[in-house]
Amino acid sequence: MRKKIIAGNWKMNILPSETAALVKGIAEATKGYSNVDVVCCTPAIDIPAAVAACAGTAVQPGAENAHWEPSGAYTGEISTGMLADAGVKYVIIGHSERRQYFGETDETVCKRTTAVIKAGLTAIVCVGETLAERDAGKVDEVIVRQMKEGLKGLSAADASKLVIAYEPVWAIGTGRTATPEQAQEVHALIRKVLGDLIGIDAAETVRIQYGGSMKPGNAAELLAQKDIDGGLIGGAALKADSFAAIIAAAAAK
């Protein structure tokens, strides 16, 4: 049985001065849910406040990106060593917004993922198709390519430090959501490809999140699917009550 994982992706929201209150509100609202991992992936500037607020709670701090080099002349970037030293436990890699706006590629996703896992952190690796790709019948092609190129070189031993987030790009921030059946179909494909890459047994242990506008109203139905092990939450993670409602839905499964 894979433990559910609900991770909030704050994106470019929440000031450092607001961070502690939100984390503490989430921690208080979800106290006692021992069967769900709860993660808050915050902007880099919020990380110190988030780590401090997470201390003594079941909420775990995360980051939204990391560079693959341990140090160097990479202005504006943050290394995995810096994140680990700051107390971060999870790092989102390859989010569709990074791909769309900042030139992220399958190759750089692979480099970042490898660096995150090597640093002892858990990588939440995002994959997913655009609306044009779905309408063109290229969902399988896109997912398989992103998985094979983005996870190249990983082994069964890395499975414990890997989470996959399926984010249909057409359902992020649009109010549209894949049906539970559509989501499950792609999650099953992701697990199959994982089996090809790291072995079936290891693939069965990897948690796969749904990242396409999961909300309190649809969380239970999505989380009831066989291969949906949690959610990567955007807007609903910015308020303690809505995030807690999703976590409660995961805890009930």
C-alpha positions in Angstrom: 0.0 0.0 0.0 1.5 3.3 -1.1 1.2 6.1 1.4 -0.7 9.1 -0.1 1.1 12.3 -0.6 -0.4 15.8 -0.9 2.0 18.5 -1.9 1.2 22.2 -2.2 3.0 24.1 -5.0 2.7 27.7 -3.9 4.2 29.0 -7.1 5.0 32.8 -6.9 2.7 33.4 -4.0 2.8 34.1 -0.3 5.2 36.6 1.3 7.9 35.4 3.8 5.9 37.3 6.5 2.8 35.2 5.6 4.5 31.8 5.4 4.5 30.8 9.1 0.8 31.4 9.5 -0.2 29.4 6.4 2.1 26.4 7.4 0.9 26.4 11.0 -2.7 26.6 9.8 -2.2 23.6 7.6 -0.4 21.7 10.3 -3.2 22.4 12.9 -5.9 21.5 10.4 -4.3 18.2 9.5 -3.0 17.1 12.9 -3.4 13.3 13.4 -3.4 12.3 9.7 -0.5 9.9 10.0 -1.4 8.0 6.7 -0.7 11.0 4.4 2.6 12.8 3.7 1.9 16.6 3.6 4.4 18.8 1.8 4.5 22.6 1.2 6.7 23.5 -1.7 7.4 27.3 -1.4 9.2 30.0 -3.2 12.9 30.0 -2.3 12.7 33.2 -0.3 10.0 31.6 1.9 12.0 28.4 2.7 13.6 29.5 6.0 10.3 30.6 7.4 8.6 27.4 6.1 11.3 25.1 7.5 11.0 26.8 10.9 7.2 26.6 10.9 7.2 22.9 9.8 9.5 22.0 12.8 7.6 19.8 15.3 4.7 19.2 12.8 3.9 16.6 10.3 4.2 19.1 7.4 7.4 18.8 5.4 9.1 21.7 3.6 9.8 21.6 -0.2 11.2 23.8 -2.9 9.9 24.6 -6.4 13.1 24.0 -8.4 16.9 23.2 -8.0 19.9 23.5 -10.2 22.0 20.4 -11.2 25.4 21.9 -10.4 26.6 21.8 -6.8 27.9 25.4 -7.1 29.2 27.9 -9.6 28.5 30.9 -11.7 24.7 30.4 -12.1 23.2 33.7 -11.0 19.7 33.4 -9.6 19.9 29.6 -9.2 19.9 27.4 -6.0 21.7 24.2 -5.6 20.5 21.0 -4.0 23.1 21.3 -1.4 21.8 24.7 -0.4 18.3 23.3 -0.2 19.3 20.3 1.9 21.3 22.6 4.2 18.3 24.8 4.6 16.1 21.8 5.7 14.2 21.1 2.5 12.9 17.6 2.0 11.2 17.7 -1.4 11.9 19.5 -4.7 9.5 19.9 -7.7 11.2 19.4 -11.0 10.0 20.0 -14.5 6.7 21.8 -13.8 4.9 22.8 -16.9 5.4 26.4 -16.1 9.2 25.9 -15.9 9.0 24.2 -19.3 6.8 26.9 -20.8 8.4 30.0 -19.5 12.0 29.1 -18.6 13.2 26.7 -21.2 13.1 23.6 -19.2 13.7 20.5 -21.3 13.6 16.7 -20.8 17.4 16.9 -20.6 17.5 19.5 -17.9 14.7 17.7 -16.0 17.0 14.6 -16.0 20.0 16.6 -14.7 17.9 18.3 -12.0 16.2 15.1 -10.9 19.5 13.2 -10.7 21.1 16.0 -8.6 18.1 16.1 -6.2 18.1 12.4 -5.6 21.9 12.4 -5.2 21.5 15.0 -2.5 19.2 12.7 -0.5 16.1 14.8 -1.3 12.9 13.6 -2.9 12.2 14.7 -6.5 8.6 15.4 -7.5 9.0 15.1 -11.3 6.2 16.6 -13.4 5.0 15.2 -16.7 2.0 16.0 -18.8 0.6 17.0 -22.2 -0.8 20.2 -23.6 -4.3 20.6 -25.0 -2.9 20.5 -28.5 -1.0 17.3 -27.8 -4.1 15.7 -26.2 -6.3 16.7 -29.1 -3.8 15.3 -31.6 -3.8 11.9 -29.8 -0.2 12.3 -28.7 -0.8 11.8 -24.9 1.1 8.4 -24.7 3.9 9.7 -27.0 4.5 12.8 -24.8 4.3 11.0 -21.5 6.6 8.2 -22.6 9.2 10.6 -24.0 9.1 12.8 -20.9 9.5 9.8 -18.7 12.3 8.1 -20.6 14.3 11.2 -21.2 13.6 12.9 -17.8 14.4 9.8 -15.7 17.3 8.5 -17.8 19.9 6.8 -15.6 17.7 6.2 -12.6 17.6 2.8 -11.0 15.4 0.8 -8.7 17.4 2.1 -5.8 16.2 5.6 -6.5 12.5 4.7 -6.3 12.2 5.8 -2.6 13.3 9.3 -3.5 11.0 9.7 -6.5 7.5 11.0 -6.9 5.8 11.5 -10.3 3.2 14.2 -10.8 0.9 13.9 -13.8 -0.2 17.4 -14.7 -2.4 17.7 -17.8 -1.3 21.2 -18.8 -4.7 22.0 -20.2 -6.2 21.5 -16.7 -3.9 23.7 -14.7 -5.4 27.0 -13.6 -8.2 26.7 -16.2 -10.9 25.2 -14.0 -10.9 22.2 -16.3 -10.1 18.8 -14.8 -9.4 15.5 -16.3 -12.1 13.0 -15.4 -11.0 10.4 -12.9 -11.0 7.8 -15.7 -8.8 10.0 -17.9 -6.4 10.7 -15.0 -6.2 7.0 -14.1 -5.5 6.0 -17.7 -2.4 8.2 -17.8 -1.3 7.3 -14.2 -1.4 3.6 -15.3 0.7 4.4 -18.3 3.2 6.3 -16.1 3.5 3.2 -13.8 4.0 1.0 -16.8 6.8 3.2 -18.2 8.3 3.3 -14.7 8.3 -0.5 -14.7 10.2 -0.5 -18.0 12.8 2.0 -16.6 13.4 0.8 -13.0 11.6 -2.6 -12.8 8.1 -3.6 -12.0 8.6 -4.1 -8.3 10.2 -0.7 -7.8 7.6 1.0 -10.0 4.9 -0.3 -7.7 6.4 1.6 -4.8 6.6 5.0 -6.6 3.8 7.4 -5.8 2.1 9.2 -8.6 0.2 12.4 -8.0 -2.5 14.1 -10.0 -1.6 17.7 -10.6 -4.4 19.1 -12.8 -6.7 21.4 -10.6 -7.4 18.9 -7.8 -9.8 20.7 -5.4 -11.8 19.7 -2.3 -14.8 19.0 -4.6 -13.1 16.4 -6.8 -10.3 15.1 -4.6 -12.1 12.1 -3.2 -13.1 10.8 -6.6 -9.7 11.3 -8.1 -7.9 9.7 -5.1 -10.1 6.6 -5.3 -8.4 5.6 -8.6 -6.0 2.7 -8.4 -2.8 4.5 -9.5 -3.5 8.0 -8.1 -1.5 8.3 -4.9 -2.0 12.0 -4.1 -2.1 15.4 -5.5 0.2 18.3 -6.5 -2.0 21.2 -5.5 -1.7 24.8 -6.8 -4.4 27.4 -6.0 -6.1 25.2 -3.3 -2.8 25.0 -1.4 -2.8 28.7 -0.6 -5.6 28.5 1.9 -5.3 26.2 4.9 -8.9 25.1 4.9 -9.1 24.1 1.2 -5.7 22.3 1.4 -6.7 20.5 4.6 -9.9 19.3 2.9 -7.9 17.7 0.1 -5.6 16.1 2.7 -8.6 14.8 4.6 -9.9 13.2 1.4 -6.6 11.5 1.0 -6.5 10.3 4.6 -10.0 8.7 4.2 -8.7 6.4 1.4 
